[in-house]
Amino acid sequence: MNTKRLAATLLVTLACAATQVQSAAPVTAPTLPVLVALKAAEAALKACTDQGLTPTVTISDREGVARVVLVADGAGPVSISTSRRKAYSAASLGISTAQLSKNAAEMHIIPQSVDPELLPLPGGFPIVSHNVVVGGIGVGGADRGTSSSDEACAQAGLDAIKSQLD
């Protein structure tokens, strides 16, 4: 009898909590305007193409959903998925993908075992506005095997919008 009463009390408590959550006023957080995202993507792409590199640049929202994707002429097909996954990883976790790689190595974990979309390769950064992650930038395929160009191009994209994020 006590078990049934406890279960009923728990159900009522959960229902009340759910009602309170649903009726709460929505919290507004900073967002990443699409024109700012486009500016970051264009700057990253230009930084790479000026060096003769052919990457894909993806800018995602805070949930990791692609908002802008720019594919350079001659970019390899893998660059599309890697740039998207780097943007997703950085936005989702709020750290660079280079830091993700370092953390994973130190903790002896495979990030893809937690989430198959995570990609611990350098070239992704979170986009932060007013101390809140509003998106991610990911560059893939700029260097075809090394990571320094992916990171440098992504950083150029961030630098281009820095004044619009504060």
N, C-alpha and C positions, 0 to 999 in steps of 0.2 A: 504494500500500500504506500509506503514512504517513497518508493522508487517512482511510482506513478505521479505522486504529488510533486516530487522534485523535477521530473520531466516536464510536467505542466507549467511549473513556475519558470523553468528555464525557457520554454517556448514563449510564454507571455513576456518575459524580460527581453528576449531577442526581438520579438515583434515590436515592443515599445521602442527599443533602440533603433530598429530599422525605420520606424515612423519618424523618430527624431532626426535621423540622418537625412531622410528624404525631405523633411520640412525645413532644414537649415538653409540659410541663404547661401548661394553659390559664392565660392571664393574666387576672386579674379586674380590671376597671376599674369605677369608680363608675358607677352607673346612675341613671336618673331614675324614681323611683317614680311610679306612675300617679296616686296621690292628691296628690302634689306637683304633677304636671303639671296635674291638674284644678284645683287651687287657683290656679295661675298663670293658667290660661285663664279661670276665673271672675272673677279680679281684673281682668284685661285687658278682658273683656267689660263688667264693671260700670263701669270707668273710661270706656268709650265710651258705654254706654247712659245713664249719668248726664248726659251732655252731649247726649242726643238722637240719638246716632249709631247706626248699624245695621251693625256689622262682622261678619266671621267671624274667629274666633281658632283657630289650629291650634298644637298643641304636638307636636313630633316627638321621636323618639329620636335617638341620635347618628348613625344612618344616614340620617336624614331621613324615616323612616316615621312617619306620623301616629299618635299615641297618643290625643289628645283633639282633637275638633273641636266648637266651639260656634258655632252660627249664630244671630245675633240675629234676632228677628222683623223682617221687612221687609228683610233683607239681600239685596243683589243677587247673582245667580248667579256673577258673575265674582269676587266676594269669596272664594268657597270655594276656587277654584284659586289665587288670588293669595296668600291666607294660607298655604296648604299649601306653595306654592313658596318663599315667604319663609322659612318655618320650615326647609324642606329646605336652602335656600341657606345660611342661617346655621349650621345644624348641620354641614353637609358641609364648609364652608370655615372655620368657627370665627371668622368676622367678621360684623359687622352687614351688613345688605343695603345700608345707606347707604354703608358703607365699600366694599362690593363695587362700587357704582355709581361712587364716586369713583376707585377703582383702575382700573376698566374704562375710564373716560374718560381717565385719565392715560396708560394703556398703549395706548389706541386699539384696544381689543378689544371684541368683542360676547360677553358671557359665555355666551349661548345657543349660540354656535358651539362652545363647549367641552362644555357639557351643556345640552340644551334645557330642563331643569327649573329652571335657575338664573334668579333674577329679581332684577335689580339696582334694586329700588325700595325706598325706606325703609319700615320697619315690621317688620323681622325682626332678631332678636338670637340669638346662641348662648346656651345655658344651660350654665354652667360650674360644676363642683363639684370642689373640690380640684385646681384647675388643669387639669382634663380636661373637654372638651366632652362633655356627656351628652345634649344635645338642642338644640332650637331652638324659638323662639316666633315666630309670624308673625301679623300682623294685617292684614287686607285689607278695603277698602271702607268704612272708618270715615269717610273724608273725601271720597270720590267725586271725586278729582281732585287733591287736595293730599296731602302726605305727613306733615305734622306730627302729625295726629291718630293715624294708624296707629302712628307711633313712640311717641307719648306713651302710648297704650294698651298697647302691648307692654312698654314700660318699667314701667308700673304692674304688669303681670303678673310681671315679673322681681323688682320690689321686694317683692312679696307673699311670695315664696319665698326671698328672699336668705338669711335666717337658717337655712333648712333645707338650704342647699347647702354651707355651710362646715363 
